[in-house]
Amino acid sequence: MSLEAYQKEVAHMGESRGVKDHDHDMIHDLSRRLDALWRYDQYIDNAQGYKSVQAFWEKVKQQEKDNVKELKKLLSEHIKLGDF
C-alpha cells in the first residue's frame, strides 16, 4: 500500500469517539483482563502435577481478579459522576 493510500485510509480515524480516551483505555484494559482471567482456570488445570506452576497461576489469577475489581470500581465512579 502506498503512503498516499494509507493516509487516505486513516484520515478520519478517531474523529468519532463514543467516550473519552481514558474511559476507552479502561474499558479496553478491562476486556483484556477479563479474557485473561477466563483462561487461568485452564492454565491451572494444564499444570496438574506441577504444584509451583499451579501456585503461580493461582497467584496471577487472584491479582487479575483484584485488578478487574478496581477497574470496575473506577468505571462505576466515572459513570456516576457523569464523566463517561
Backbone as CSV, one residue per row, in Angstrom:
resi,resn,N_x,N_y,N_z,CA_x,CA_y,CA_z,C_x,C_y,C_z
1,MET,0.844,-1.174,0.000,0.000,0.000,0.000,0.885,1.231,0.000
2,SER,0.557,2.147,-0.845,1.335,3.383,-0.928,1.035,4.271,0.277
3,LEU,1.930,5.186,0.529,1.746,6.134,1.624,0.476,6.943,1.422
4,GLU,0.226,7.356,0.214,-0.975,8.142,-0.093,-2.244,7.334,0.194
5,ALA,-2.255,6.080,-0.195,-3.417,5.225,0.046,-3.617,5.007,1.541
6,TYR,-2.525,4.819,2.265,-2.607,4.633,3.712,-3.145,5.886,4.391
7,GLN,-2.633,7.040,3.997,-3.096,8.294,4.590,-4.585,8.501,4.348
8,LYS,-5.054,8.141,3.179,-6.484,8.264,2.871,-7.293,7.294,3.736
9,GLU,-6.757,6.089,3.934,-7.465,5.068,4.707,-7.645,5.472,6.168
10,VAL,-6.664,6.163,6.732,-6.713,6.510,8.150,-7.024,7.980,8.410
11,ALA,-7.353,8.724,7.383,-7.552,10.171,7.507,-8.607,10.560,8.542
12,HIS,-9.630,9.755,8.707,-10.736,10.141,9.596,-10.818,9.297,10.866
13,MET,-9.822,8.480,11.092,-9.835,7.670,12.317,-9.791,8.575,13.537
14,GLY,-10.599,8.264,14.507,-10.590,9.000,15.760,-11.471,10.230,15.783
15,GLU,-12.092,10.573,14.668,-12.965,11.752,14.656,-14.234,11.516,15.469
16,SER,-14.743,10.316,15.408,-15.957,9.975,16.147,-15.587,9.084,17.320
17,ARG,-15.771,9.633,18.506,-15.449,8.863,19.705,-16.703,8.753,20.558
18,GLY,-16.928,7.565,21.076,-18.080,7.358,21.947,-17.802,7.741,23.384
19,VAL,-16.529,7.690,23.776,-16.131,8.037,25.145,-14.770,8.713,25.099
20,LYS,-14.388,9.317,26.202,-13.066,9.939,26.313,-11.992,8.854,26.231
21,ASP,-10.796,9.264,25.830,-9.702,8.306,25.663,-9.437,7.492,26.929
22,HIS,-9.415,8.157,28.090,-9.102,7.418,29.315,-10.199,6.404,29.652
23,ASP,-11.449,6.712,29.324,-12.527,5.749,29.550,-12.388,4.569,28.592
24,HIS,-12.068,4.860,27.344,-11.843,3.787,26.376,-10.698,2.892,26.830
25,ASP,-9.632,3.509,27.334,-8.482,2.740,27.814,-8.889,1.793,28.940
26,MET,-9.697,2.290,29.876,-10.132,1.436,30.993,-11.003,0.287,30.494
27,ILE,-11.917,0.579,29.581,-12.793,-0.461,29.042,-11.976,-1.493,28.272
28,HIS,-11.071,-1.031,27.461,-10.224,-1.934,26.674,-9.391,-2.820,27.598
29,ASP,-8.795,-2.227,28.620,-7.969,-2.992,29.537,-8.813,-3.963,30.361
30,LEU,-9.996,-3.543,30.764,-10.894,-4.443,31.492,-11.231,-5.656,30.642
31,SER,-11.527,-5.437,29.392,-11.831,-6.538,28.482,-10.650,-7.504,28.363
32,ARG,-9.460,-6.944,28.214,-8.259,-7.768,28.102,-8.034,-8.594,29.373
33,ARG,-8.236,-7.957,30.511,-8.040,-8.657,31.784,-9.112,-9.728,32.010
34,LEU,-10.347,-9.451,31.616,-11.399,-10.457,31.736,-11.106,-11.667,30.860
35,ASP,-10.591,-11.435,29.668,-10.195,-12.545,28.796,-9.106,-13.392,29.450
36,ALA,-8.117,-12.730,30.043,-7.038,-13.458,30.711,-7.582,-14.226,31.905
37,LEU,-8.417,-13.590,32.696,-8.988,-14.234,33.873,-9.758,-15.488,33.494
38,TRP,-10.459,-15.421,32.396,-11.259,-16.533,31.899,-10.377,-17.749,31.590
39,ARG,-9.131,-17.504,31.207,-8.219,-18.583,30.806,-7.463,-19.215,31.968
40,TYR,-7.323,-18.524,33.092,-6.470,-19.018,34.172,-6.895,-20.370,34.723
41,ASP,-8.176,-20.639,34.800,-8.601,-21.957,35.292,-8.070,-23.071,34.397
42,GLN,-8.036,-22.806,33.081,-7.486,-23.808,32.172,-5.985,-23.949,32.375
43,TYR,-5.302,-22.842,32.578,-3.861,-22.888,32.817,-3.563,-23.691,34.084
44,ILE,-4.365,-23.481,35.112,-4.189,-24.206,36.369,-4.399,-25.700,36.139
45,ASP,-5.429,-26.030,35.400,-5.692,-27.435,35.093,-4.574,-28.038,34.240
46,ASN,-4.062,-27.286,33.293,-2.983,-27.771,32.435,-1.713,-28.074,33.232
47,ALA,-1.559,-27.449,34.385,-0.359,-27.607,35.199,-0.513,-28.704,36.259
48,GLN,-1.490,-29.596,36.088,-1.676,-30.697,37.036,-0.352,-31.429,37.241
49,GLY,-0.001,-31.660,38.496,1.237,-32.351,38.824,2.430,-31.424,38.984
50,TYR,2.241,-30.128,38.720,3.311,-29.141,38.852,2.845,-28.062,39.833
51,LYS,3.006,-28.368,41.114,2.463,-27.506,42.178,2.946,-26.057,42.069
52,SER,4.231,-25.863,41.778,4.743,-24.491,41.724,4.137,-23.720,40.552
53,VAL,3.889,-24.400,39.448,3.272,-23.742,38.292,1.813,-23.421,38.602
54,GLN,1.113,-24.368,39.212,-0.273,-24.111,39.600,-0.354,-22.957,40.590
55,ALA,0.573,-22.930,41.545,0.581,-21.841,42.533,0.793,-20.498,41.846
56,PHE,1.665,-20.473,40.844,1.888,-19.236,40.091,0.598,-18.771,39.435
57,TRP,-0.094,-19.692,38.727,-1.326,-19.308,38.034,-2.410,-18.889,39.015
58,GLU,-2.469,-19.533,40.165,-3.448,-19.139,41.198,-3.162,-17.716,41.674
59,LYS,-1.875,-17.410,41.891,-1.493,-16.068,42.344,-1.840,-15.029,41.285
60,VAL,-1.496,-15.317,40.041,-1.779,-14.384,38.948,-3.289,-14.196,38.792
61,LYS,-4.032,-15.285,38.930,-5.493,-15.212,38.831,-6.058,-14.273,39.904
62,GLN,-5.571,-14.381,41.124,-6.058,-13.520,42.201,-5.681,-12.065,41.950
63,GLN,-4.464,-11.836,41.478,-4.049,-10.466,41.155,-4.958,-9.868,40.078
64,GLU,-5.282,-10.688,39.087,-6.136,-10.206,37.999,-7.548,-9.931,38.505
65,LYS,-8.051,-10.782,39.395,-9.370,-10.528,39.992,-9.372,-9.177,40.696
66,ASP,-8.292,-8.890,41.425,-8.187,-7.612,42.136,-8.130,-6.445,41.145
67,ASN,-7.384,-6.617,40.056,-7.302,-5.566,39.032,-8.660,-5.324,38.385
68,VAL,-9.378,-6.390,38.076,-10.715,-6.276,37.471,-11.653,-5.540,38.417
69,LYS,-11.606,-5.914,39.680,-12.471,-5.265,40.682,-12.186,-3.761,40.752
70,GLU,-10.901,-3.399,40.740,-10.531,-1.991,40.820,-10.955,-1.221,39.569
71,LEU,-10.750,-1.813,38.405,-11.167,-1.156,37.159,-12.681,-0.969,37.105
72,LYS,-13.422,-1.984,37.523,-14.885,-1.868,37.546,-15.326,-0.748,38.486
73,LYS,-14.648,-0.615,39.603,-14.966,0.451,40.551,-14.700,1.816,39.927
74,LEU,-13.536,1.961,39.274,-13.210,3.229,38.618,-14.227,3.590,37.537
75,LEU,-14.588,2.614,36.726,-15.586,2.864,35.681,-16.914,3.284,36.289
76,SER,-17.307,2.605,37.339,-18.560,2.930,38.013,-18.539,4.360,38.549
77,GLU,-17.417,4.758,39.145,-17.286,6.127,39.663,-17.406,7.158,38.541
78,HIS,-16.769,6.887,37.417,-16.835,7.825,36.290,-18.248,7.924,35.738
79,ILE,-18.941,6.816,35.691,-20.328,6.821,35.193,-21.213,7.622,36.148
80,LYS,-21.083,7.385,37.452,-21.899,8.089,38.447,-21.638,9.599,38.423
81,LEU,-20.408,9.985,38.146,-20.058,11.408,38.096,-20.490,12.075,36.800
82,GLY,-20.947,11.259,35.867,-21.307,11.793,34.548,-20.087,12.110,33.713
83,ASP,-18.949,11.534,34.101,-17.691,11.784,33.404,-17.340,10.599,32.514
84,PHE,-18.347,10.125,31.820,-18.156,8.943,30.983,-18.787,9.199,29.642
